[in-house]
Amino acid sequence: MEFFKKLKGMDRNVWIRVIGETITSSAMMMLMPFFALYLEGKVDSMLKVGFIMSISPIASLFGSMLGGRLADIYGRKRMMVFSTLASSIILISFSFVEGYTAFLILSILLGISNSFFDPAASAMVADVTAPEERTEAYGLLRVGSNFGTVIGPLLGSSIVFFSKDSLFYIAATALGIYSIAQFILLKETLPAGNVKSNEKESAKIPFKQVVNIILTDKLLLFYVATGIIISMGFSQIEGMLPLYFKQSFQSHFGEWTPYPFLMSLNGLLVVLLQFPISSYLANRSIGKTMFYGTLLFGLGILSIGFAPPILLSIGFGKWVILFILGIIFAYYTFGEMVMSPVQMTFVANIAPEELRATYMAVGSMKWTIGGFLGPLLGGFLFDLKLGLWLFVILGTGVVVSGVMYRSLDEKVAFREKNQGLAQ
């Protein structure tokens, strides 16, 4: 009963975001697994395909900081509507252009337009929720996102055989509809409730001063630095793990791979359990929660790396291996569910009110940087036939990051004490 009461009590803006997250995540995950296949037929080398796909996250690294700053000055709603509308137009443009340069430019623009959305949207959630409710709200958003992750590729695999261009049309339409829905239904949430007055107040803070505030915030920089390592771990599960499984199991089981089953299990567990877990953790210590979640996540990465050679040396069959890997993936996913929403809550809680979206933008950079560095490290080690060591190095790094989070509560308390004395 309490569970449903909490769901019902969520702000309308949060629910609009959850529904939008589900729709847009489904649309993008319907498209992205087949994006490389689409580009392969449009440009003359796989190197160019890789560069087109990698330039977008690099562009988003520069766009997120600008997007966060603009959201603090001009409002969350404006930036969210602009971002989704621009992304919709850019996506549909992919189906009309030809040539490497055109695809490269569109990929850069898509990275920038997408990066404008998350800082504003994450700040909006923080604006309308009390600190003790934020973990639940961010957890609910993950449910919507993972629901889309589960059904998007299934839809894409059904549509791609009829027309690859249709994937762009459907994804663009979904984003366009969401943009209109945001414009009509969302309420602006800039603190103080007056966009015009906030434009004047936030604009008074020079950009150089904003950068200085960020670069001298040791807590924020600590979070980003440890988060990059965690993000590099995430990137292997989505990127190099299929290749690792293929290399490990191919000589024993042919083309069979446990990867699709494990990713479906991951998405299903998040959809079913994320909100109850977030609700349970809502009033718990953020530092300890991040410690336990990151520790489980890191141990999961280590276990995923060691499992194939150990299980094959024992001589287990593929279904026993799948069952054991399912158990490993379950506690890896549990660590992910504990850790992820609390990370967003942490950034929202330490951010100055007038720089909340800017802080969310800086916090999100860990995903961009880690998502860029992770595949580079993975490719380097796989070229050296050291795939296992990739998971050992990153799993250990994530565990060390988790241990460092144990002191987080004391760091926050010390910061708040100093701020209180300064006032």
Stockholm file with secondary structure:
# STOCKHOLM 1.0

chainA/1-423         MEFFKKLKGMDRNVWIRVIGETITSSAMMMLMPFFALYLEGKVDSMLKVGFIMSISPIASLFGSMLGGRLADIYGRKRMMVFSTLASSIILISFSFVEGYTAFLILSILLGISNSFFDPAASAMVADVTAPEERTEAYGLLRVGSNFGTVIGPLLGSSIVFFSKDSLFYIAATALGIYSIAQFILLKETLPAGNVKSNEKESAKIPFKQVVNIILTDKLLLFYVATGIIISMGFSQIEGMLPLYFKQSFQSHFGEWTPYPFLMSLNGLLVVLLQFPISSYLANRSIGKTMFYGTLLFGLGILSIGFAPPILLSIGFGKWVILFILGIIFAYYTFGEMVMSPVQMTFVANIAPEELRATYMAVGSMKWTIGGFLGPLLGGFLFDLKLGLWLFVILGTGVVVSGVMYRSLDEKVAFREKNQGLAQ
#=GR chainA/1-423 SS CHHHHHHHTSCHHHHHHHHHHHHHHHHHHHHGGGHHHHHHTTSSCHHHHHHHHHHHHHHHHHHHHHHHHHHHHHCHHHHHHHHHHHHHHHHHHHTTCCSHHHHHHHHHHHHHHHHTHHHHHHHHHHHHSCGGGHHHHHHHHHHHHHHHHHHHHHHHHHHTTTCHHHHHHHHHHHHHHHHHHHHHHCCCCCTTSCHHHHHHHHHTSCHHHHHHHHHTCHHHHHHHHHHHHHHHHHHHHHTTHHHHHHHHHHHHHTTCCSHHHHHHHHHHHHHHHHHHHHHHHTTSCHHHHHHHHHHHHHHHHHHHHHHHHHHHHHTCCHHHHHHHHHHHHHHHHHHHHHHHHHHHHHHHHHSCGGGHHHHHHHHHHHHHHHHHHHHHHHHHHHHTTCHHHHHHHHHHHHHHHHHHGGGHHHHHHHHHHHHHHHC
#=GC SS_cons         CHHHHHHHTSCHHHHHHHHHHHHHHHHHHHHGGGHHHHHHTTSSCHHHHHHHHHHHHHHHHHHHHHHHHHHHHHCHHHHHHHHHHHHHHHHHHHTTCCSHHHHHHHHHHHHHHHHTHHHHHHHHHHHHSCGGGHHHHHHHHHHHHHHHHHHHHHHHHHHTTTCHHHHHHHHHHHHHHHHHHHHHHCCCCCTTSCHHHHHHHHHTSCHHHHHHHHHTCHHHHHHHHHHHHHHHHHHHHHTTHHHHHHHHHHHHHTTCCSHHHHHHHHHHHHHHHHHHHHHHHTTSCHHHHHHHHHHHHHHHHHHHHHHHHHHHHHTCCHHHHHHHHHHHHHHHHHHHHHHHHHHHHHHHHHSCGGGHHHHHHHHHHHHHHHHHHHHHHHHHHHHTTCHHHHHHHHHHHHHHHHHHGGGHHHHHHHHHHHHHHHC
//
